[in-house]
Amino acid sequence: MVDLTKEMADLMSALGRPQTRSGRALMFVSAFTGEGVSTVAREYARCEAAFAKRPVWLIDADLAQPSQMQAVTEDSARFGPPGTLASASPDGSAFFRLSPPARDAADQEIPDHKYLVARPFLDNRLWVTRFRLRNLAPGQRPKLNDQSSYWPALRKHAQTIVVDVPALDRSAAALQLAPQMDGVILVLSEDEGDIQARIDLKNDIEQVGGNLMGIVYNRARSPRSAARRPMGRYAAL
């Protein structure tokens, strides 16, 4: 695992503490797959959890390829043993909906939040979510909500909500979630890549109402496929 403790401590200092009693939600995103967003988001959540007075939540918003809980579980040396699996919704809400809706054997609709679970780590100071992708029925898929009571509800129980979203070359999720966040942090890899695409991502986030709070320059190189230009601000959400 990559250790970004110093870099994340610097980022924590730059971002400061939440200014309200409710926690804040910070989304980490990149223009291209392989720039290390999941690693940076995970490391930031770990570092803040070490000093937080209330729990830090790491929300894995990559509903097509959730990986954060597995990564944290496999790094027990730094995250400790996982706690008991629990619901990831404090009030029965979710930031996504299933299409078509899920139904049980009695043909009763299953609430969307049942498909999002969480485990505590670091003595309950860090909670990590996982979307139950394998529980989907054939033809069923999750869609993000443009507005959701999930984020305000979770803010009441967390100091910081760290949201890990897919890169924009794979999904427009970041553009849907950005207006619901308190801040957005861009992650750039050491490879210069398509500079214009990264400028477009910054502009797109601001166009939809996102609050760009910072940029992380990730020097850890990750293998990735050939770069594709991310979707612009007119991409279908």
Secondary structure, DSSP 8 states (H G I E B T S, - for coil): ----HHHHHHHHHHH---SSSS-EEEEEE-SSTTS-HHHHHHHHHHHHHHH-SS-EEEEE--SSS--HHHHHHT-HHHH-S----EES-SSS--SEEEES--B-TTS-B--GGGGEEEEEETTTTEEEEEE-GGG--TT-EEEE-SS-SHHHHHHTT-SEEEEE---TTT-SHHHHHGGGSSEEEEEEESS---HHHHHHHHHHHHHTT--EEEEEEE-S------------TTS--
